């Protein structure tokens, strides 16, 4: 190459151009065990130029910046969950989900969950227990026995409520001997119990149950004519598989005489004895003839 005389050495009439490249590094020069060193470099940029005294050479210096970093090349860790869920399977009130986790390189191992003691409910059904098969008839985990279930990390299990249909029936209160009278119906599952209403109970009065004039309510009977089984107010009634109709039994109102403190049967027996002896008692003057 030709250069001005004023900037060149006297013995050189021409110069040879030489491009020199150099890297500037940022970051670590090495990495610890288990990590890999990565280098990322940008484009070269011109730094400076200079004439060399020896050999008539013109040096052209280029630079670039390189960034170094370390990346982990060992096993990868993740969070793995083991989850147990409950399905009411047509009912309601299933227990809350149970879950545990590990932070590991693989989903190895399992956890034992205790079966929840909380029981779901379902109208007209009896809860039998839990099973992994939603259509099971005999649960693997009966409701009255404690148990555990193993769930592997990285997986989930679902327990389904297993039900048995329970017969239900009605207790039907009638306002009179006719089936067409106003009635109050109470449906319960077989085996349920309740206290029987009195005829004057507000729950029945709201159904327009009324006592006939000159009569008073005495008890209930399953027969409209009072010839069947009798039930009395406040007695405990147990539901069965069949409906039960209750009809009111009314008796006449009787004026009560003041009590003498003596048993009526004894007075009647004494009267018969005196009459057989020819003795007559007159109540008005209380004299004996």
C-alpha positions in Angstrom: 0.0 0.0 0.0 1.2 3.6 -0.6 1.4 6.0 2.3 2.4 9.6 2.6 6.1 10.1 3.0 5.6 12.3 5.9 4.0 9.5 8.0 6.1 6.6 6.7 9.6 5.5 7.5 12.2 6.7 5.1 13.4 3.2 4.1 9.9 2.1 3.2 8.3 3.1 0.0 5.2 0.9 0.6 3.5 -0.9 3.5 1.8 -4.2 4.0 -1.5 -4.1 5.8 -2.1 -6.6 8.5 -5.5 -7.0 10.3 -5.2 -8.2 13.9 -8.3 -9.5 15.8 -8.7 -9.6 19.6 -11.5 -10.6 22.0 -12.5 -8.8 25.2 -14.2 -11.2 27.6 -16.8 -10.5 30.3 -17.9 -13.0 32.9 -16.2 -16.0 34.5 -13.4 -17.8 32.8 -14.4 -21.2 34.3 -17.4 -22.9 36.0 -17.7 -25.2 39.0 -18.4 -28.9 38.6 -21.9 -29.6 37.3 -22.0 -26.4 35.2 -21.0 -25.7 31.6 -19.2 -22.6 30.4 -21.0 -20.8 27.5 -19.4 -18.0 25.4 -21.4 -15.5 23.3 -19.5 -13.0 21.1 -20.6 -10.0 19.2 -19.4 -8.4 15.9 -15.8 -7.1 15.5 -15.3 -3.4 15.6 -12.2 -1.5 14.5 -10.0 -0.3 17.3 -7.0 1.5 15.8 -4.2 1.4 13.2 -0.5 1.9 13.4 2.7 1.7 11.3 5.2 -0.8 12.4 8.9 0.1 12.3 10.0 -3.3 11.2 9.1 -4.7 7.8 7.1 -1.8 6.6 3.8 -3.1 8.0 0.6 -1.2 8.8 -1.3 -2.9 11.7 -5.1 -2.7 11.7 -6.5 -3.7 15.1 -10.0 -5.2 15.4 -11.9 -6.0 18.7 -15.1 -7.8 19.8 -16.7 -8.3 23.2 -17.5 -11.9 24.4 -19.8 -12.7 27.3 -19.2 -15.9 29.3 -21.8 -17.6 31.6 -22.3 -20.8 33.4 -25.3 -23.1 33.0 -26.3 -26.0 35.2 -25.9 -29.4 33.5 -26.9 -31.7 36.4 -30.2 -33.3 37.2 -33.3 -31.1 36.9 -35.6 -30.7 39.9 -39.3 -30.4 39.8 -42.2 -30.3 42.2 -44.3 -33.5 42.1 -47.7 -33.8 43.8 -49.7 -36.7 45.1 -53.4 -35.8 45.3 -56.4 -37.6 46.7 -59.8 -36.2 45.8 -63.3 -37.2 46.9 -66.4 -37.3 44.7 -69.8 -37.3 46.3 -71.1 -39.3 43.3 -74.6 -37.8 43.2 -74.6 -36.6 46.8 -73.2 -33.5 48.4 -70.7 -32.5 51.1 -67.6 -34.5 49.9 -64.4 -34.0 52.0 -61.8 -31.6 50.9 -58.9 -32.6 48.6 -55.8 -33.9 50.2 -52.4 -33.3 48.7 -48.6 -33.6 49.4 -45.6 -32.7 47.3 -41.9 -33.4 46.9 -39.1 -31.4 45.2 -37.0 -34.0 43.4 -35.4 -35.0 40.1 -38.1 -37.7 39.5 -41.6 -38.5 40.7 -40.5 -41.5 42.7 -42.2 -42.7 45.9 -45.7 -42.4 47.2 -47.6 -41.1 50.2 -50.3 -42.7 52.4 -53.4 -40.6 52.9 -55.8 -41.4 55.8 -59.4 -41.7 54.5 -61.4 -38.7 55.7 -64.0 -39.4 58.3 -66.4 -36.8 56.9 -69.4 -38.3 55.3 -71.4 -36.9 52.4 -75.2 -36.9 52.3 -77.8 -37.8 49.7 -81.6 -37.7 50.0 -83.1 -41.2 50.2 -79.7 -42.9 50.2 -77.5 -44.4 52.8 -73.7 -43.8 52.6 -71.8 -47.0 52.6 -68.2 -45.8 52.1 -65.6 -45.0 49.5 -64.3 -46.8 46.4 -62.2 -46.0 43.4 -64.9 -47.5 41.2 -67.9 -45.1 41.0 -70.3 -48.0 40.3 -69.1 -50.3 43.1 -71.8 -51.8 45.4 -69.5 -52.9 48.2 -67.0 -50.1 49.0 -63.3 -50.9 49.4 -63.2 -48.4 52.3 -66.4 -48.9 54.5 -67.6 -45.8 56.3 -67.3 -47.3 59.8 -63.6 -48.4 59.4 -60.5 -46.2 59.3 -58.2 -46.8 56.4 -55.4 -45.4 54.2 -54.8 -45.2 50.5 -51.4 -45.0 48.8 -51.0 -42.3 46.0 -47.8 -42.1 44.0 -46.1 -38.7 43.5 -46.9 -37.2 40.2 -50.4 -38.8 40.2 -53.9 -38.4 41.7 -56.6 -40.8 42.9 -60.3 -40.2 43.2 -62.6 -41.9 45.8 -66.3 -42.1 44.9 -69.0 -42.2 47.5 -70.9 -45.5 47.4 -74.7 -45.3 48.1 -77.5 -47.7 49.0 -81.0 -46.7 48.1 -83.1 -46.3 51.3 -86.9 -46.8 51.2 -88.8 -43.7 52.1 -92.4 -43.3 53.3 -95.0 -40.7 54.3 -96.7 -40.0 57.5 -100.0 -38.5 56.6 -102.2 -36.6 59.1 -105.9 -36.4 58.2 -108.2 -33.8 59.6 -111.1 -36.2 59.8 -112.2 -39.7 58.8 -112.3 -38.9 55.1 -109.2 -39.3 52.9 -110.2 -36.1 51.2 -109.9 -34.0 54.4 -107.0 -31.6 54.6 -103.8 -33.5 55.2 -100.2 -32.8 56.2 -97.6 -35.1 54.7 -94.1 -35.6 56.0 -91.7 -37.8 54.0 -88.7 -39.4 55.7 -86.2 -42.2 55.1 -87.0 -45.6 56.6 -85.8 -45.8 60.2 -86.1 -42.0 60.8 -88.1 -41.0 63.9 -90.1 -38.0 65.0 -92.6 -36.9 67.7 -96.2 -37.1 66.7 -98.2 -33.9 66.7 -101.2 -33.2 68.9 -104.3 -32.2 66.9 -103.9 -28.6 68.1 -100.3 -28.3 66.9 -99.8 -25.2 64.8 -98.4 -27.3 62.0 -101.8 -29.0 61.7 -103.9 -25.9 62.5 -102.3 -24.2 59.5 -103.9 -27.0 57.4 -107.3 -26.0 58.8 -107.6 -29.0 61.1 -110.6 -28.3 63.4 -112.3 -30.2 66.2 -116.0 -31.0 65.8 -118.3 -29.1 68.2 -118.9 -30.9 71.5 -115.9 -33.2 70.9 -112.3 -33.3 71.9 -109.3 -34.9 70.3 -108.1 -38.0 72.1 -105.5 -39.8 69.9 -104.6 -41.0 66.4 -105.5 -44.2 64.7 -104.5 -45.7 61.3 -108.2 -46.7 60.6 -110.7 -44.0 59.8 -113.2 -45.7 62.2 -110.6 -46.1 65.0 -110.4 -49.8 64.7 -106.6 -50.0 63.9 -103.4 -49.2 65.7 -103.5 -46.1 67.9 -100.9 -43.5 68.3 -100.8 -40.8 70.9 -99.5 -37.2 70.7 -95.8 -36.8 71.5 -95.1 -40.5 71.1 -92.1 -41.4 69.0 -93.0 -42.6 65.5 -90.5 -44.7 63.4 -90.8 -44.6 59.7 -91.1 -47.8 57.8 -91.1 -48.8 54.1 -94.9 -48.0 53.7 -96.9 -44.9 54.1 -98.9 -44.5 57.3 -102.2 -42.6 57.5 -103.3 -41.1 60.9 -106.9 -40.3 61.5 -108.1 -38.3 64.5 -110.2 -40.0 67.2 -112.6 -37.6 68.9 -114.6 -38.3 72.1 -117.5 -36.3 73.5 -116.9 -33.6 76.0 -118.1 -34.7 79.5 -118.9 -32.3 82.4 -116.8 -33.3 85.3 -118.3 -33.6 88.8 -116.4 -32.4 91.8 -114.1 -35.2 93.1 -115.1 -36.9 96.4 -111.8 -38.5 96.7 -113.5 -41.9 96.6 -113.2 -44.4 93.7 -116.4 -44.5 91.6 -116.4 -48.2 91.4 -116.3 -48.5 95.2 -119.4 -46.2 95.5 -121.3 -48.2 93.0 -120.5 -51.5 94.7 -121.6 -50.0 98.1 -124.9 -48.9 96.6 -125.6 -52.4 95.3 -124.9 -53.9 98.7 -127.3 -51.5 100.5 -130.1 -52.0 98.0 -129.8 -55.8 98.4 -130.3 -55.3 102.2 -133.5 -53.3 101.7 -131.9 -50.1 102.7 -132.7 -47.1 100.5 -130.7 -43.9 100.6 -132.4 -40.6 99.9 -129.9 -38.0 98.8 -132.1 -35.0 99.6 -132.6 -35.5 103.3 -130.1 -38.3 103.8 -132.5 -40.3 106.0 -132.7 -44.0 106.3 -136.2 -45.8 106.2 
